[in-house]
Amino acid sequence: MACAVQLAGWDRLGCVLTVFSVVGLELDQDAAGFVLFCVVGGVGRVCVRSWFWFVVCLEKLNVVGLFCDAGSEYGGPQCGIQSSSKILIKGGTVVNAHHQQIADVYVEDGIVVAVQPNINVGDDVKVLDATGKFVMPGGIDPHTHLAMEFMGSETIDDFFSGQAAALAGGTTMHIDFVIPINGSLTAGFEAYEKKAKNSCMDYGFHMAITKWDEVVSDEMEVMVKEKGINSFKFFMAYKGSFMINDELLIEGFKRCKSLGALAMVHAENGDAVFEGQKRMIELGITGPEGHALSRPPLLEGEATTRAIRLAEFVNTPLYVVHVMSMDAMEEIAKARKAGPNFLNTTIPLCDSCRQRVIGEPVVSGLVLDDSWLWHSDFVTAAKQLVGTDHCAFNSTQKAFGIDDFRKIPNGVNGIEERMHLVWDTMVESGQISVTDYVRLTSTECARIFNVYPRKGAILVGSDADIIIFNPNSSFEITARSHHSRLDTNVYEGRRVKGKVEVTIAGGRVVWENDELKAVPGSGKFIEMRPFNYLFHGLDKADAKYLSSLQAPVKRLKSST
């Protein structure tokens, strides 16, 4: 049975009772009240706005099967929403990172089949009119945390609700971070496979490294060669839990290099942050302001510098996650401008020396303090891609730290808002072009994590992950209408120009006319191959370095 049940406009309690009775399931008012709370509780909705929220609730009650046909590839429920396998997007401006043109896009069975003007099709094809609008690759968010257990709690958005929110905002793939279990990468990967079983869009995994030994080193090889993971994150912060020291960081960098995997760092000086937290508590500063005051920008700058130098020492590419301060931005820009200076020798590490260190700004940092957008170092350091670090904890969870900021679980939303905010902040302001927008929100991420041109492009043979974007539309961001389970929105009340009107994921229309049609179990895990373009030329650079040493020096033997 199809799940496209429309609930808007009904009495809140009555709508729940009525819809359940439609399928022959009788609920008393207490049970219906629980369903209603599940759907609208804490989010501020007056009533259920779409079938999506209904399915979210049913998932929690384990009764989705009453409404949806079984058959998910993961063995779980999958809704019977049918979407045409043939789609023609007509008359729009098709934008890739390198080019834009007015053309039609024909999609069949989830793949882009043709991109050219005036495509003629039969009556069995769904036609979408994109005249006067942009047709662009769906966004790829390089940094998310869904269903993550952290600081004694778990993020409120799981893989279904978080991804559904992403689809409503024009993002069609994300890369989440697997957290090892007791240091075990294998156990962590298996746990996240289960977490992602109800995914409704494509996704990939980074892997965090929280300890170091030979077992972890061996598991890294398995992750790269058998599991499709090509990036590993090292924490220079979170003393006493995730943080590793410089010795282990160097070992991790070396292992990444040998496997062709990208080394990523959370760059803050964990020892100094720990000291800063103690200082704030001693001063009686226990509220949320203590979080920022305990970790001033110079600590991010110091750790960023250290990570860049150690990666340079190992001669491996580096990706700095969630760059939040000008101190860090300046260090990344300095490294990219200077190019390689490996042990004081000039060595061409790759075709373009400026591609060796990647700085990832997050949209909250760009939007909530946009002054750095106009800083000259921003262009050099971080104008390659934009992530979100979507890590959603609700008000009740945040209140765990009401008397001690150290207990507040870190994180804000962004997976649904990113595409709109980047457009409004950077394209509307004239700082970047439409093609740059595609590069920042999709293409460069696909290139860095080696899924281009399957993802990040509208080319023949690419996956049909596509958005239709109206640059003249506008709307207000608010928790009342967003699709995350979060009860707040850090961008609350912000009015943005430009709107994703249609999202196509895997060749299915999943967002149209402000209606979300997310299908649990329809998302696929995307394996990401090692040795991306950042590794090009590293072997030659190593050889050149070794030949330049002129060592060991020949010494005369003593005659005595």
Disulfide bonds with the S-S distance in Angstrom:
Cys3-Cys68 2.28
